Amino acid sequence: MLELIAGVIIGIGVLGGVGVCMAVAAMMKSGSEEY
């Protein structure tokens, strides 16, 4: 049970981290294009 919960938390953390990285990269890219 704990392994399942840990796996879900790790999965959400990885997806969240990737999402944040992509969002930051998109913001930096759009910002550099604007200026």
N, C-alpha and C positions, 0 to 999 in steps of 0.2 A: 504494500500500500504506500509506504513512504517512498519507495523507488518510483512508483507511478507519479506521485505528487512532485517529486524532485524532477522527474523527466519533463512534466508539464511546465514547471517553473523555468527550467533551463531552456525549454523550447520557446516559451514566451519571451524570455530574456534575449535569446539569440535573434528571434524575429524582430523584437523591439529595437535591439541594437542595430540591426541591418536597416530597419526603417528609419531610425534616427540618422544613421550615416548617409543614407540616400537623400533624406530631406535636407540635411546640412549641405551635401554636395550640390543638390538642386538649387538651394538658396544661394550658395556661393557662385554657382555657374550663372544663374539669372542675374545676380547682383553685378558680376563682372561684365555681363553683356549690356546691362543698363548703363553702367558708367564707362 
